[in-house]
Structures are given as C-alpha cells and as structure tokens.
Amino acid sequence: MGDDNFEHLERLVAELDARGLLARVVRTQSGRTFVRVINPSATSLSENVTCRSAAVSDMRDWWYCWSWGERMHTADDPAGAATKVARVLAAVGE
C-alpha cells in the first residue's frame, strides 16, 4: 500500500491519542501497516486497525477497517473512526 495508507493511519493515531488511548503505526517486515491501539486503563482491551482502499466509480475511497476486515469508517474522517474505536475499547465504568 502506498503513502496514502500511512498518512491516513498517522491521522488516526493523532485522534486516538487525543482520546487518551495508546496508539502507534506498526509496519511488519512484509510491509503491512496497521494501527495498534490499547486502552491504558485496561491493557487487555486492544485493537488493530488497518486502512484499505476500495474502488468507487472512477475514484479510490479509503476506509479504516477492524482487525477482522470489516469496514469501520471512511478514512476522510479520522475523528469519527477514533470515536468508534474509543467506544469499543472503553472499560466498564469509563
């Protein structure tokens, strides 16, 4: 995947950090990139978020995806995606 993928992931990291979650972009030896997110108040609550492109009409559209591959949120709204991730990773009583 190209630089667009990395830039989308970096924007998501900034939004997740602003919500108090620990997040960083991970690049595997194979070149796969994803955001590793951990709730520092409950470290067993974690998620890996990828960013993938999908052809829509004549344009490419980028999506944040859950670790199991399901589309979560459009990549042009990292704040909205971060809100969803924060909601899923919230500990009971947070």
C-alpha positions as CSV (number, residue, x, y, z in Angstrom):
1,M,0.0,0.0,0.0
2,G,1.2,3.5,-0.7
3,D,1.9,6.6,1.3
4,D,-1.8,7.5,1.4
5,N,-2.4,4.4,3.7
6,F,0.4,5.6,6.1
7,E,-0.9,9.2,6.2
8,H,-4.4,8.0,7.0
9,L,-3.1,5.8,9.8
10,E,-1.0,8.7,11.2
11,R,-4.1,10.9,11.3
12,L,-6.0,8.2,13.1
13,V,-3.1,7.8,15.7
14,A,-3.3,11.6,16.5
15,E,-7.1,11.3,17.1
16,L,-6.8,8.2,19.2
17,D,-4.0,9.9,21.3
18,A,-6.3,12.8,21.9
19,R,-8.8,10.4,23.4
20,G,-6.3,9.0,25.8
21,L,-5.7,5.8,24.0
22,L,-2.2,4.4,23.3
23,A,-1.8,4.2,19.5
24,R,1.1,3.7,17.0
25,V,1.5,2.8,13.4
26,V,3.1,-0.7,13.1
27,R,4.9,-1.8,9.9
28,T,5.5,-5.5,9.6
29,Q,8.5,-7.0,7.8
30,S,6.2,-7.9,5.0
31,G,5.3,-4.2,4.6
32,R,1.8,-4.5,6.0
33,T,0.8,-1.4,8.1
34,F,-1.8,-1.0,10.8
35,V,-2.5,1.0,13.9
36,R,-2.1,-0.9,17.2
37,V,-4.5,0.7,19.8
38,I,-4.5,-0.1,23.5
39,N,-6.7,1.3,26.3
40,P,-4.1,2.2,29.0
41,S,-6.7,1.8,31.8
42,A,-7.4,-1.8,30.7
43,T,-4.5,-3.1,28.6
44,S,-6.3,-6.3,27.7
45,L,-8.6,-4.0,25.6
46,S,-6.8,-3.6,22.3
47,E,-7.5,-3.5,18.6
48,N,-5.5,-3.4,15.3
49,V,-7.0,-1.0,12.7
50,T,-6.0,-1.2,9.0
51,C,-6.7,1.3,6.2
52,R,-7.6,0.0,2.8
53,S,-8.6,1.5,-0.5
54,A,-11.7,0.5,-2.4
55,A,-12.6,1.5,-6.0
56,V,-15.8,3.5,-6.0
57,S,-16.8,4.6,-9.5
58,D,-13.6,6.1,-11.1
59,M,-12.1,7.2,-7.7
60,R,-10.4,5.4,-4.9
61,D,-12.0,5.6,-1.5
62,W,-10.0,4.8,1.7
63,W,-11.6,3.0,4.7
64,Y,-10.5,2.2,8.2
65,C,-11.1,-1.4,8.9
66,W,-11.4,-3.5,12.1
67,S,-8.9,-6.3,12.6
68,W,-11.3,-8.9,11.1
69,G,-11.5,-6.9,7.9
70,E,-14.9,-5.3,8.2
71,R,-15.1,-1.6,7.2
72,M,-15.4,0.7,10.2
73,H,-15.4,4.3,8.9
74,T,-14.2,6.4,6.0
75,A,-10.6,7.5,6.2
76,D,-11.5,11.1,5.4
77,D,-12.9,11.3,9.0
78,P,-10.3,10.0,11.4
79,A,-12.1,11.7,14.3
80,G,-15.2,9.7,13.6
81,A,-13.2,6.5,13.4
82,A,-11.3,7.3,16.6
83,T,-14.7,7.8,18.4
84,K,-15.8,4.3,17.3
85,V,-12.6,2.7,18.4
86,A,-12.7,4.5,21.8
87,R,-16.2,3.3,22.3
88,V,-15.3,-0.3,21.6
89,L,-12.2,-0.2,23.8
90,A,-13.8,1.6,26.8
91,A,-13.6,-0.2,30.1
92,V,-16.7,-0.7,32.1
93,G,-17.2,2.5,34.2
94,E,-15.1,4.7,31.9
